[in-house]
Amino acid sequence: MINADRLWKNLLDIGEIGKNPDGGITRLAFTKEDRQAIKMVEDLMKEAGLAVHEDEVGNLIGRKEGEDSNAPAVLIGSHLDSVFNGGIFDGSLGVLAGIEVLQSMTENGISTKHPIEVYVFRDEEGCRFNFSLLGSRGMSGTLKVENLEYRDNEGISLAEAMKSCGMNPEEFFKASRRPDEIKAYLELHVEQGKVLECENLQVGVVTGIASSLRLMVTVTGKADHAGATPMNLRFDALAAAAQIIGVVEKETRATKSAVGTVGQIHAYPGGINIIPGRVEFTVDLRDVSIKVAQQLEKSILSQAEDICTQRGLKLEVDFLQRVPPAPCSPEIIDTIAESCRELGIEELHLPSGAGHDAMQVVNLCPIGMIFVRSQNGISHHPAEWSTPEDCTAGAKVLYQTVLKLAE
């Protein structure tokens, strides 16, 4: 069905690109390491006999023609960029398994009515520009011209980074696809959680993807001398930020389903003996229910405003990203589950708390996702690991499901 050894070798090989001394990888979008990974996968696509091209936002696309070239395509996709010091499976498994599925079909003389395409979406993680799902936004037509002006920590804009890779950012809109061009989208991914491991199962059928809200919060007070300023005369931006961060944790815990994370924080001017006059920090909120997500956002921001008012500080909130929940297609869920049963693989239905490119592709077509067990539930970390056997099981389910959807 698939060549498990080839898939595993490709996973290990791509894990060498952007590898850090401690074993983790860093492949941020539009960097040298990102381009190296794209080139490796382009070569693999060509070896698999796919027609390959890159669209206007940098997505790499490999296509296997169907018996009816005018029929809507079945898409398989994921990404190759990573977080800082991440693992080798996140994103890469979905891309390489997609290529392996098509290469195995060709080697076994299997053709399908519908064309099949493998998408390598650019900048899914969003770590460099604090703006995720770039490639899938461009493909689904939701990318906006103002998004291209987001800047990284060195002041380089997204548009400038795209130009450095030979792209013309002014033509980003040409990457968008029409709904009538696509029949369905499938994504194979490591779970990045412990549910499958706790149930001692290899494969999960995803029911939907949680919403994602990213905020940049700025609290402005007054920088003063740490020794000469009494406590009652301080306008300490960091003390207020700490209170707000506590609210994020308290309110998300209270929902029983949502998660909230403060992943970045910067205090200025940053001296050990200076009261911080300005603090910037990010907030990441997620839930599978749009109602819960909206209530959570309202409660946190209301309390943050009260904290700053009571302390005589200024609060500013910039909305970096707002992506609604993405339900998976019931028909595709059933097809994945049927494929598992045919292969003798026991499956579990579960939601995804992590975001994926499927959240954007759902604007164009029905989506489905297959999870593979993650060892100890670890992801976005050098210790991220899924066994060869589990990766193979997921790839087999992907193969079987693609066959059903493309016939």
C-alpha positions in Angstrom: 0.0 0.0 0.0 2.7 2.5 1.0 6.5 2.2 1.4 6.8 2.6 5.2 10.7 2.6 5.1 10.7 5.4 2.5 8.3 7.5 4.5 10.3 7.1 7.7 13.6 7.9 5.9 12.2 11.1 4.4 10.9 12.2 7.8 14.3 11.7 9.4 16.1 13.4 6.5 13.9 16.5 6.6 14.4 16.6 10.4 18.1 17.4 9.7 17.2 20.7 8.0 17.3 23.5 10.6 18.4 21.1 13.3 19.7 22.8 16.5 22.5 21.4 18.7 20.0 20.0 21.2 18.1 18.1 18.5 15.2 20.4 17.9 14.6 22.2 14.6 14.0 25.9 13.8 12.6 26.5 10.3 10.9 29.8 10.3 9.0 31.0 7.2 11.1 32.5 4.3 14.4 31.7 5.9 17.3 29.7 4.4 16.2 26.6 6.3 12.6 27.0 5.1 13.8 27.2 1.5 16.0 24.1 1.9 13.1 22.1 3.2 10.9 23.3 0.3 13.6 22.3 -2.2 13.9 18.8 -0.7 10.2 18.3 -0.9 10.0 19.7 -4.5 12.6 17.0 -5.5 10.5 14.3 -3.8 7.4 15.4 -5.6 9.2 15.2 -8.9 10.6 11.8 -8.1 7.0 10.7 -7.4 6.0 11.8 -10.9 4.0 14.8 -9.8 3.6 18.1 -11.8 5.0 20.7 -9.4 4.6 24.5 -9.2 4.7 27.2 -6.5 1.9 29.7 -6.2 2.0 33.4 -5.5 2.2 33.1 -1.7 4.9 30.4 -1.8 2.7 27.3 -1.4 4.4 24.3 -3.1 1.9 22.1 -5.0 2.4 18.7 -6.5 -0.5 17.3 -8.7 -1.3 13.8 -9.9 -3.8 14.0 -12.7 -7.0 12.1 -12.6 -8.9 10.3 -15.4 -11.1 13.4 -15.6 -8.7 16.4 -15.5 -11.7 18.7 -15.2 -13.0 17.1 -12.1 -12.4 18.9 -8.8 -9.2 17.8 -7.0 -8.8 16.0 -3.7 -6.2 17.9 -1.7 -3.8 16.6 0.9 -1.8 19.2 2.8 0.2 20.4 5.7 3.4 22.6 6.3 7.1 22.5 6.7 7.8 25.6 8.8 8.4 25.1 12.5 8.2 26.9 15.8 11.4 27.9 17.5 13.2 24.7 18.6 10.4 22.5 17.5 10.0 18.8 16.6 10.5 16.9 13.3 6.9 15.6 12.9 4.7 18.6 13.2 3.6 19.5 9.6 6.3 17.4 7.9 4.4 14.1 8.5 1.4 15.3 6.6 3.4 16.6 3.7 5.6 13.5 3.3 2.8 11.1 3.8 0.8 12.9 1.1 3.7 12.5 -1.3 4.1 8.9 -0.3 0.4 8.2 -0.9 0.7 9.5 -4.5 4.0 7.8 -5.2 2.7 4.5 -4.0 -0.5 4.9 -6.2 1.7 5.5 -9.2 4.0 2.6 -8.5 1.0 0.3 -8.1 -0.6 1.5 -11.3 -3.6 3.0 -9.5 -5.5 5.8 -11.1 -8.4 7.8 -9.8 -11.2 9.8 -11.5 -10.4 13.0 -9.6 -7.0 14.7 -9.6 -5.1 14.7 -6.3 -2.8 17.5 -5.1 -0.4 17.7 -2.3 -0.1 21.2 -0.8 2.8 22.5 1.2 1.4 25.5 2.9 3.8 28.3 3.7 4.1 29.8 7.2 1.5 27.8 9.0 3.0 28.4 12.5 3.2 32.2 12.2 6.2 32.4 14.6 8.2 34.8 12.7 5.5 37.5 11.9 3.0 36.6 14.7 0.5 35.8 11.8 -0.2 32.2 11.1 -1.8 30.2 8.3 -0.4 32.5 5.6 -0.3 29.9 2.8 -3.8 28.5 3.4 -5.2 32.1 3.8 -3.7 32.9 0.4 -5.1 29.8 -1.2 -8.6 30.2 0.4 -8.8 33.9 -0.5 -8.8 35.3 3.0 -5.3 36.9 3.0 -5.5 40.7 3.1 -3.0 43.2 1.7 -2.4 44.8 5.2 -1.3 41.4 6.5 1.8 41.7 4.3 3.1 44.6 6.4 3.4 42.5 9.6 7.0 42.6 10.7 9.4 40.2 12.4 11.7 41.0 15.4 14.3 42.4 13.0 11.8 44.8 11.4 11.5 42.8 8.1 8.0 42.9 6.7 6.2 39.8 5.4 6.2 41.4 2.0 10.0 41.9 2.1 10.5 38.3 3.2 8.4 37.1 0.3 10.5 39.2 -2.1 13.7 37.7 -0.8 12.4 34.3 -1.9 11.7 35.6 -5.4 7.9 36.2 -5.0 5.9 39.3 -5.9 3.7 40.0 -2.9 1.5 42.3 -4.9 0.2 39.3 -6.8 -0.7 37.3 -3.6 -4.4 37.2 -4.6 -3.6 35.0 -7.6 -2.9 32.1 -5.2 -6.6 31.8 -4.3 -8.6 28.8 -5.6 -12.3 28.5 -6.5 -14.6 26.2 -4.6 -15.5 24.3 -7.8 -11.8 23.3 -8.2 -11.7 21.3 -5.0 -13.7 18.3 -3.9 -12.2 17.8 -0.4 -9.2 18.5 1.8 -7.4 16.0 4.0 -4.6 16.6 6.5 -2.6 14.0 8.4 -1.0 15.4 11.6 0.5 14.3 14.9 -2.0 14.8 17.6 0.2 17.1 19.8 -1.7 15.9 22.8 -2.1 12.8 25.0 -5.6 11.6 24.2 -4.7 8.8 21.8 -1.8 7.7 24.0 -4.0 7.5 27.1 -6.5 5.4 25.1 -3.6 3.3 23.7 -4.7 4.0 20.1 -2.6 4.8 17.0 -5.1 6.9 15.0 -7.7 9.6 15.7 -10.5 11.0 13.5 -10.8 14.7 14.1 -14.3 16.1 14.5 -13.3 19.8 14.3 -10.7 22.4 15.1 -10.9 24.9 17.9 -11.1 28.7 17.2 -8.0 30.8 17.5 -7.7 34.3 18.8 -4.4 36.0 19.1 -4.0 39.4 20.9 -1.1 41.8 21.5 -1.7 43.6 24.8 0.2 46.7 25.7 0.0 48.2 29.2 1.5 51.7 29.6 2.4 53.3 32.9 5.4 55.3 34.0 9.0 54.2 34.3 10.6 55.3 37.7 13.5 54.6 40.0 13.0 51.3 41.8 14.5 52.6 45.0 13.2 56.2 45.1 9.5 55.6 44.2 7.2 54.6 47.0 4.7 51.8 46.3 1.7 54.0 46.4 3.2 56.4 43.8 4.0 53.8 41.2 2.4 53.2 37.8 3.9 49.8 37.3 2.9 48.3 33.9 4.4 44.9 34.7 2.5 44.5 37.9 -0.8 45.2 36.0 0.3 42.8 33.2 0.9 40.1 35.8 -2.7 40.6 37.1 -4.1 40.4 33.6 -2.2 37.2 32.9 -3.6 35.7 36.1 -7.1 36.6 34.8 -6.3 34.7 31.5 -5.5 31.6 33.4 -8.4 31.9 35.9 -11.1 32.5 33.2 -9.9 29.8 30.8 -9.8 27.2 33.6 -13.3 28.1 34.5 -14.7 27.2 31.1 -13.5 23.6 31.4 -12.8 23.4 27.7 -10.9 26.6 26.6 -7.2 27.1 26.7 -5.4 30.4 27.2 -1.6 31.1 26.8 0.7 34.1 27.3 3.7 33.1 25.2 5.6 36.3 24.8 6.2 39.2 27.2 8.5 42.2 27.0 9.0 44.8 29.7 10.5 48.2 29.0 12.9 49.8 29.6 14.1 46.5 31.0 16.5 47.6 33.8 16.8 45.6 37.0 16.4 48.8 39.1 13.7 50.5 36.9 9.9 50.2 37.4 8.6 49.0 34.0 6.8 51.8 32.2 5.5 49.7 29.3 4.8 46.0 28.9 3.7 44.1 25.8 2.5 40.5 25.9 0.6 38.1 23.7 -2.6 36.2 24.5 -3.7 33.1 22.6 -7.2 31.9 23.3 -8.9 28.7 21.8 -12.1 26.8 22.1 -14.1 24.5 19.9 -17.3 26.5 20.8 -17.6 29.9 19.3 -20.0 30.9 22.1 -17.5 30.0 24.8 -14.7 31.7 22.9 -16.7 34.9 22.6 -17.7 35.0 26.3 -14.1 34.2 27.4 -12.7 37.1 25.3 -15.3 39.5 26.6 -14.6 38.6 30.2 -10.8 38.8 30.0 -10.8 42.1 28.2 -13.3 43.7 30.6 -11.3 42.7 33.6 -8.1 43.9 32.0 -9.6 47.3 31.4 -10.7 47.4 35.1 -7.3 46.5 36.3 -5.6 49.3 34.3 -8.2 51.9 35.2 -7.8 51.1 38.9 -4.0 51.5 38.5 -4.1 54.7 36.4 -2.6 52.9 33.4 -3.4 52.8 29.7 -4.5 49.5 28.0 -4.2 48.9 24.3 -5.3 45.6 22.6 -4.4 44.8 19.0 -6.1 41.8 17.4 -3.5 39.8 15.5 -5.7 37.0 14.4 -9.2 35.7 14.8 -10.1 32.4 13.2 -13.5 30.7 14.0 -13.8 27.0 14.8 -13.7 24.7 11.8 -16.0 21.7 11.8 -14.9 18.6 9.9 -17.2 17.2 7.3 -19.5 14.4 8.7 -19.1 12.6 5.4 -15.3 12.7 5.5 -15.3 11.8 9.2 -17.3 8.6 8.2 -15.0 7.9 5.3 -11.9 8.1 7.5 -13.5 5.9 10.1 -14.5 3.4 7.5 -10.9 3.3 6.2 -9.7 2.6 9.7 -12.1 -0.3 10.1 -11.0 -1.8 6.7 -7.4 -1.6 7.8 -8.1 -3.2 11.3 -7.1 0.0 13.0 -9.2 1.1 16.0 -9.9 4.8 15.9 -11.1 7.5 18.3 -13.1 10.6 17.4 -11.7 13.7 19.0 -11.5 17.5 18.5 -8.3 19.4 17.7 -7.2 22.1 20.1 -4.3 23.1 17.9 -4.8 25.1 14.8 -4.1 23.8 11.3 -4.3 25.0 7.7 -7.6 23.1 7.4 -9.1 26.1 9.4 -8.7 28.2 6.3 -9.4 25.6 3.6 -12.8 25.0 5.1 -13.8 28.2 3.4 -13.5 26.4 0.1 -14.5 22.8 0.6 -15.3 20.0 3.1 -12.3 19.1 5.3 -11.1 16.1 7.3 -8.2 15.4 9.5 -6.4 12.3 10.7 -4.3 12.3 13.9 -1.4 10.1 14.8 -0.4 9.3 18.4 2.2 11.6 20.0 4.6 10.1 22.5 3.8 11.7 25.9 1.7 14.2 24.1 4.7 16.4 23.5 4.9 18.7 20.5 6.6 22.0 19.5 9.6 20.6 21.4 12.7 18.7 20.5 11.2 15.6 22.3 8.3 15.5 19.9 8.1 11.9 18.7 5.7 9.5 16.9 6.8 5.9 16.2 7.4 4.6 12.7 4.5 2.2 13.3 2.1 5.0 14.2 3.2 7.1 11.3 2.7 4.2 8.9 -0.8 3.5 10.4 -1.8 7.1 9.8 -0.4 7.1 6.3 -2.3 3.9 5.4 -5.5 5.5 6.6 -4.7 8.6 4.5 -4.1 6.4 1.5 -7.4 4.5 1.9 -9.4 7.7 2.5 -7.9 9.5 -0.5 -8.7 6.5 -2.7 -12.4 6.7 -1.6 -12.7 10.4 -2.1 -10.9 10.5 -5.4 -12.8 7.6 -7.1 
